[in-house]
Amino acid sequence: MSGQSLLQERIQLFNDAVRMKKTHRIPQVSNFWTWKILDSEYKLSEALFDYNKMEKVMCDFHERYQFDGYLDLGTRNPVKVTSALGGNQYLVDDEKEVLNIHDQVFMEAEEYPELAQNPVKFLWTKILPRKYKKMTEAGALESFKNTTNEMLAFAEYNTKITKKFTDEYQVPEMLNIYGGGVILHPFEMLFNFLRGIKGLSIDIRKSKETLMEAMDAMYEMFVKPSVLALEGKTPETAAFDMYSALLAHSILSTKQFGEIYWPILKKVIDKLVETNKTMYIFSESTMMRFCEFFQEVPKGHLVIHTELDDIFELRKKLPNVCLAGGMPADLLGKADVKTCVDYAKKLLDELGRDGGFIFSQNKMMSFRYDCKRENLLAVSDFVRNYRL
């Protein structure tokens, strides 16, 4: 790859991996989230509420471990923005070193028809006032002003850290935020933001038809524009054309997934194939029981980052899909250096030998004992320098 910048080399490595081509080395993606802060000199609250500190966390983390891409640049939890308007769903505990989020239920089961009729109006008039208490309290105008300022500050940090990583560190964008490349399935929106785990689990059994009508309306309003944007050009600094996540699939049976989830996801994938674009999907929990749906996807368009599945078995089921992940948090947090490096070598040899593999951690690394620094240093250095 002589003549290429490091940024171009990394983008090429990711593109070759998703296209199922053999690469001269295996690219590695950081699936580290709040653990980055615990690995720094700061407490959780210090970094989460101070963008200068968060920038230092991110820069120190990259300079220490040198990943090729990052699923998070310190922007996943906009605690200052939500707090400004009274949406205090984040629970930051510096003593226990954990960040938790309440299961959010802001919508009633009987409100699906209203959501379907006008998703934007429903969110503004019903959901936001329920979620952000200061919208309906005295001094609401001042709260909006403060929140707007916090949103601008958050956007400024996002722009700054992304540009720093692409320009200075030569690290491509994984999420392509400003290119419209991040999508969230309507069922995920209901699961994460509106009905919660329990409510949605009941709805798919009691209100499936009205739920799906609402999902169709949400797709047209929130997802379709990003799907149509695939016809345009992806930013040259992006590793993939689109990013998405599977979380809510964990409450679905195979039959329910086929009826409720797959039709919309298939629209997205069909457009990817039509435009010859690529998508990185992070799959929480396990998705092995849904392999039959993804087996029909043409080779060279999808990356699936698996969390709890046996990645070696998943490779047998999905020879047409690039897989990411594989490195167990249990080893990084509890084993010795040699055990970790030996397992990393096994992953590279067996999954990366013929292409179609991106090395990463299986779980979202968030807690103190998810990883030991010496293990991560040894593994990241080994993967970066190993040649197949």
C-alpha positions as CSV (number, residue, x, y, z in Angstrom):
1,M,0.0,0.0,0.0
2,S,2.9,2.3,-0.8
3,G,1.9,5.9,-1.6
4,Q,-1.2,5.8,0.6
5,S,-1.7,7.8,3.7
6,L,-2.4,5.9,6.9
7,L,-6.0,7.1,6.7
8,Q,-6.4,5.8,3.1
9,E,-4.7,2.5,4.2
10,R,-7.1,2.1,7.0
11,I,-10.2,2.8,4.9
12,Q,-8.9,0.4,2.3
13,L,-8.4,-2.3,4.9
14,F,-12.0,-1.9,6.2
15,N,-13.4,-1.8,2.6
16,D,-11.4,-5.0,1.7
17,A,-12.6,-6.7,4.8
18,V,-16.3,-6.0,4.3
19,R,-15.9,-7.0,0.6
20,M,-14.5,-10.4,1.9
21,K,-11.1,-9.8,0.4
22,K,-7.9,-11.1,2.0
23,T,-6.0,-8.2,3.7
24,H,-2.2,-7.9,4.5
25,R,-3.2,-7.3,8.1
26,I,-6.4,-7.4,10.0
27,P,-7.9,-4.0,10.9
28,Q,-9.0,-3.6,14.5
29,V,-11.9,-1.6,15.9
30,S,-12.2,-0.3,19.5
31,N,-15.4,-1.4,21.2
32,F,-14.4,0.5,24.3
33,W,-16.9,2.9,25.9
34,T,-16.8,4.2,29.5
35,W,-13.8,1.9,30.2
36,K,-11.7,4.5,28.3
37,I,-12.5,7.0,31.1
38,L,-11.7,4.4,33.8
39,D,-8.3,3.9,32.1
40,S,-7.6,7.6,32.3
41,E,-6.8,10.0,35.1
42,Y,-10.4,11.2,35.4
43,K,-13.6,10.1,37.1
44,L,-16.6,9.3,35.0
45,S,-18.4,12.5,35.9
46,E,-15.3,14.6,35.2
47,A,-15.0,13.4,31.6
48,L,-18.7,13.2,30.8
49,F,-19.3,16.8,31.9
50,D,-16.2,18.3,30.5
51,Y,-15.5,18.1,26.8
52,N,-11.8,19.1,27.2
53,K,-11.3,16.2,29.6
54,M,-13.1,13.9,27.3
55,E,-10.9,15.0,24.4
56,K,-7.8,14.2,26.4
57,V,-9.3,10.8,27.3
58,M,-9.8,10.0,23.7
59,C,-6.5,11.2,22.5
60,D,-4.5,9.4,25.3
61,F,-6.5,6.2,24.6
62,H,-5.6,6.3,20.9
63,E,-2.0,7.2,21.4
64,R,-1.7,4.3,23.9
65,Y,-3.5,1.5,21.9
66,Q,-3.6,2.7,18.2
67,F,-6.8,1.2,17.0
68,D,-7.8,1.6,13.3
69,G,-11.3,2.7,14.1
70,Y,-13.5,3.7,17.1
71,L,-17.2,3.0,17.7
72,D,-17.2,5.8,20.2
73,L,-15.3,9.0,20.4
74,G,-16.8,10.0,23.7
75,T,-20.1,11.1,22.2
76,R,-22.4,8.2,23.1
77,N,-23.7,9.7,26.3
78,P,-24.7,13.4,25.9
79,V,-25.4,13.8,29.6
80,K,-25.0,17.6,29.6
81,V,-27.6,18.1,26.9
82,T,-30.2,15.9,28.4
83,S,-29.6,17.2,31.9
84,A,-30.1,20.8,30.8
85,L,-33.8,20.1,29.9
86,G,-34.5,17.8,32.8
87,G,-34.0,14.5,31.2
88,N,-32.1,12.9,33.9
89,Q,-32.1,9.3,32.7
90,Y,-28.3,8.9,33.1
91,L,-27.1,7.6,36.5
92,V,-23.4,8.4,36.9
93,D,-21.8,6.8,40.0
94,D,-18.2,7.7,40.4
95,E,-17.8,5.5,43.5
96,K,-19.0,2.3,41.8
97,E,-17.5,3.5,38.5
98,V,-20.7,2.8,36.5
99,L,-22.9,4.7,34.1
100,N,-26.4,3.4,33.9
101,I,-29.5,4.4,31.9
102,H,-33.1,4.0,33.0
103,D,-35.3,1.8,30.8
104,Q,-37.4,4.6,29.3
105,V,-41.2,4.4,29.0
106,F,-42.7,7.6,27.7
107,M,-45.5,6.2,25.5
108,E,-48.7,4.3,26.3
109,A,-49.7,1.2,24.3
110,E,-52.9,2.9,23.1
111,E,-51.0,5.7,21.5
112,Y,-49.7,3.8,18.5
113,P,-52.3,5.2,16.1
114,E,-51.4,8.7,17.1
115,L,-47.7,8.0,16.5
116,A,-48.5,6.5,13.1
117,Q,-50.6,9.5,12.1
118,N,-47.8,12.0,12.6
119,P,-44.5,10.8,14.2
120,V,-42.9,14.2,14.4
121,K,-45.9,15.9,16.0
122,F,-46.3,13.0,18.4
123,L,-42.7,13.2,19.6
124,W,-42.9,17.0,20.1
125,T,-46.2,17.2,21.8
126,K,-46.3,14.0,23.8
127,I,-42.9,12.4,24.3
128,L,-40.6,15.3,24.7
129,P,-42.6,17.0,27.5
130,R,-42.8,13.7,29.3
131,K,-39.1,13.0,29.0
132,Y,-37.9,16.5,29.6
133,K,-39.7,17.9,32.6
134,K,-38.4,21.5,32.2
135,M,-40.3,21.9,29.0
136,T,-43.5,22.4,31.0
137,E,-42.1,24.1,34.1
138,A,-41.7,27.8,34.8
139,G,-38.7,29.2,33.0
140,A,-39.1,26.8,30.1
141,L,-37.8,29.4,27.6
142,E,-34.5,29.8,29.6
143,S,-34.2,26.0,29.8
144,F,-34.5,25.8,26.0
145,K,-31.9,28.4,25.6
146,N,-29.5,26.5,28.0
147,T,-30.2,23.3,26.2
148,T,-29.6,24.8,22.8
149,N,-26.2,26.1,24.0
150,E,-25.4,22.6,25.3
151,M,-26.4,21.0,22.0
152,L,-24.1,23.4,20.2
153,A,-21.3,22.7,22.6
154,F,-21.8,19.0,22.1
155,A,-21.9,19.3,18.3
156,E,-18.7,21.4,18.5
157,Y,-17.0,18.7,20.4
158,N,-18.2,16.0,18.0
159,T,-16.9,17.9,15.0
160,K,-13.6,18.7,16.7
161,I,-12.8,15.2,17.9
162,T,-13.9,13.6,14.6
163,K,-11.7,16.0,12.6
164,K,-8.8,15.5,15.0
165,F,-8.9,11.8,14.6
166,T,-9.2,11.9,10.8
167,D,-6.7,14.7,10.2
168,E,-4.1,14.2,13.0
169,Y,-4.4,10.5,13.8
170,Q,-5.5,9.3,10.4
171,V,-8.4,7.3,11.8
172,P,-11.5,7.0,9.6
173,E,-15.0,7.8,10.8
174,M,-16.8,4.6,11.7
175,L,-20.3,6.1,12.1
176,N,-20.4,8.7,9.3
177,I,-22.6,10.9,11.5
178,Y,-22.6,14.0,9.3
179,G,-23.1,12.0,6.1
180,G,-26.5,10.7,7.4
181,G,-25.0,7.2,7.6
182,V,-26.4,6.2,11.0
183,I,-29.8,4.6,11.0
184,L,-31.9,3.2,13.8
185,H,-34.7,0.7,13.0
186,P,-38.1,1.9,14.1
187,F,-38.4,-1.1,16.3
188,E,-35.2,0.0,18.0
189,M,-36.6,3.4,18.6
190,L,-39.6,1.9,20.3
191,F,-37.5,-0.4,22.4
192,N,-34.9,2.2,23.4
193,F,-36.8,5.4,23.7
194,L,-40.6,5.0,23.8
195,R,-42.0,1.8,25.1
196,G,-39.2,0.1,27.0
197,I,-38.3,-3.6,27.2
198,K,-41.4,-4.7,29.1
199,G,-43.9,-2.6,27.2
200,L,-42.7,-3.5,23.8
201,S,-42.6,-7.2,24.7
202,I,-46.3,-7.0,25.5
203,D,-47.1,-4.9,22.5
204,I,-45.8,-7.4,19.9
205,R,-48.3,-9.9,21.3
206,K,-51.3,-7.6,21.9
207,S,-50.9,-4.8,19.4
208,K,-48.8,-6.1,16.5
209,E,-50.8,-4.6,13.7
210,T,-51.0,-1.1,15.1
211,L,-47.3,-1.3,16.2
212,M,-46.3,-2.2,12.6
213,E,-48.3,0.6,11.2
214,A,-46.5,3.0,13.5
215,M,-43.2,1.5,12.4
216,D,-44.0,2.1,8.8
217,A,-44.7,5.7,9.4
218,M,-41.5,6.1,11.4
219,Y,-39.5,4.4,8.6
220,E,-40.8,7.0,6.1
221,M,-40.1,9.9,8.4
222,F,-36.8,8.9,10.0
223,V,-35.1,6.1,8.1
224,K,-36.0,6.4,4.5
225,P,-34.1,9.7,4.0
226,S,-30.9,8.0,5.1
227,V,-31.6,5.1,2.8
228,L,-32.1,7.4,-0.2
229,A,-28.9,9.2,0.7
230,L,-27.0,6.0,-0.2
231,E,-27.4,7.1,-3.8
232,G,-25.1,10.0,-3.0
233,K,-21.4,10.0,-2.3
234,T,-20.1,8.9,1.1
235,P,-17.5,11.2,2.8
236,E,-14.0,10.2,1.8
237,T,-13.0,10.0,5.5
238,A,-15.7,7.3,6.3
239,A,-14.8,3.6,6.6
240,F,-18.4,2.5,5.9
241,D,-21.4,4.0,4.1
242,M,-23.9,3.3,6.9
243,Y,-23.9,2.2,10.6
244,S,-26.7,0.5,12.5
245,A,-27.3,-1.5,15.7
246,L,-29.3,-4.6,16.7
247,L,-30.5,-4.4,20.3
248,A,-34.3,-5.0,20.3
249,H,-34.0,-8.2,18.3
250,S,-33.1,-9.8,21.6
251,I,-36.8,-10.0,22.7
252,L,-38.0,-11.5,19.4
253,S,-38.4,-15.1,18.3
254,T,-37.3,-16.1,14.8
255,K,-40.9,-15.9,13.6
256,Q,-41.4,-12.4,15.1
257,F,-38.2,-11.2,13.7
258,G,-39.3,-12.2,10.2
259,E,-42.7,-10.5,10.6
260,I,-41.8,-7.4,12.5
261,Y,-38.1,-6.6,12.1
262,W,-36.8,-8.0,8.9
263,P,-39.0,-6.3,6.3
264,I,-37.7,-2.8,7.1
265,L,-34.1,-4.0,7.6
266,K,-34.3,-5.8,4.2
267,K,-35.3,-2.5,2.5
268,V,-32.1,-0.9,3.9
269,I,-30.0,-3.9,2.8
270,D,-31.5,-4.0,-0.6
271,K,-30.6,-0.4,-1.1
272,L,-27.1,-1.1,0.0
273,V,-26.7,-3.8,-2.6
274,E,-28.3,-1.7,-5.3
275,T,-25.9,1.2,-4.7
276,N,-22.9,-1.1,-3.9
277,K,-22.5,0.4,-0.5
278,T,-21.5,-1.1,2.9
279,M,-23.0,-1.1,6.4
280,Y,-21.5,-1.9,9.9
281,I,-24.0,-3.5,12.3
282,F,-23.3,-3.9,16.0
283,S,-25.4,-6.8,17.3
284,E,-25.9,-6.9,21.1
285,S,-26.9,-10.2,22.7
286,T,-27.0,-13.1,20.2
287,M,-28.2,-13.2,16.6
288,M,-27.4,-16.8,15.7
289,R,-31.1,-17.8,15.4
290,F,-31.6,-15.1,12.8
291,C,-28.8,-16.2,10.4
292,E,-31.2,-17.6,7.8
293,F,-32.3,-14.0,7.0
294,F,-28.8,-12.7,6.5
295,Q,-27.7,-15.7,4.4
296,E,-29.6,-14.3,1.5
297,V,-27.6,-11.0,1.5
298,P,-25.1,-10.9,-1.4
299,K,-21.5,-11.1,-0.3
300,G,-19.5,-7.9,0.3
301,H,-22.0,-5.4,1.9
302,L,-22.4,-6.2,5.6
303,V,-20.3,-6.3,8.7
304,I,-21.9,-7.8,11.7
305,H,-20.2,-7.2,15.0
306,T,-21.3,-10.0,17.2
307,E,-21.4,-9.8,21.0
308,L,-22.5,-13.1,22.6
309,D,-22.4,-15.5,19.6
310,D,-19.7,-18.1,19.1
311,I,-17.9,-16.2,16.3
312,F,-16.4,-19.4,14.8
313,E,-19.9,-21.0,14.5
314,L,-21.3,-17.7,13.1
315,R,-18.7,-17.8,10.4
316,K,-19.9,-21.2,9.3
317,K,-23.5,-19.9,9.2
318,L,-22.6,-16.6,7.4
319,P,-19.8,-17.1,4.9
320,N,-21.2,-14.1,3.0
321,V,-20.9,-11.6,5.8
322,C,-17.8,-9.9,7.2
323,L,-17.6,-10.5,11.0
324,A,-16.3,-8.2,13.6
325,G,-15.5,-8.8,17.3
326,G,-14.4,-12.1,18.8
327,M,-12.0,-11.0,21.5
328,P,-13.7,-12.0,24.8
329,A,-14.0,-9.4,27.6
330,D,-13.6,-12.3,30.0
331,L,-10.1,-12.9,28.8
332,L,-9.1,-9.3,28.6
333,G,-10.3,-8.7,32.1
334,K,-9.2,-11.9,33.9
335,A,-6.6,-13.8,31.9
336,D,-2.8,-13.2,31.6
337,V,-1.1,-11.6,28.6
338,K,-0.1,-14.9,26.9
339,T,-3.6,-16.3,27.0
340,C,-5.0,-13.1,25.5
341,V,-2.4,-12.9,22.7
342,D,-2.8,-16.6,21.9
343,Y,-6.6,-16.2,21.6
344,A,-6.1,-13.2,19.4
345,K,-3.8,-15.2,17.1
346,K,-6.4,-17.9,16.9
347,L,-9.0,-15.4,15.8
348,L,-6.7,-13.9,13.2
349,D,-5.6,-17.2,11.8
350,E,-9.0,-18.9,11.6
351,L,-11.2,-16.0,10.7
352,G,-8.9,-13.6,8.9
353,R,-6.9,-16.0,6.8
354,D,-9.2,-15.7,3.8
355,G,-10.6,-12.2,4.5
356,G,-13.9,-11.0,5.9
357,F,-12.9,-10.3,9.5
358,I,-12.4,-7.2,11.6
359,F,-10.8,-7.7,15.0
360,S,-12.5,-6.2,18.0
361,Q,-13.8,-6.9,21.5
362,N,-17.1,-8.9,21.8
363,K,-18.7,-6.7,24.4
364,M,-19.0,-3.0,24.9
365,M,-16.2,-2.4,27.3
366,S,-17.6,-0.3,30.0
367,F,-16.6,-1.5,33.5
368,R,-13.3,-1.5,35.4
369,Y,-12.8,-5.2,35.3
370,D,-13.8,-5.7,31.7
371,C,-10.1,-5.2,30.8
372,K,-6.6,-5.0,32.1
373,R,-4.3,-2.4,30.5
374,E,-1.4,-4.8,30.1
375,N,-3.6,-7.2,28.2
376,L,-5.0,-4.6,25.9
377,L,-1.5,-3.2,25.2
378,A,-0.2,-6.6,24.3
379,V,-3.2,-7.6,22.2
380,S,-3.5,-4.4,20.2
381,D,0.2,-4.4,19.5
382,F,0.1,-8.0,18.4
383,V,-2.9,-7.5,16.0
384,R,-1.4,-4.4,14.6
385,N,1.9,-6.1,13.6
386,Y,0.7,-9.6,12.8
387,R,0.9,-10.6,9.1
388,L,-1.0,-13.5,7.8
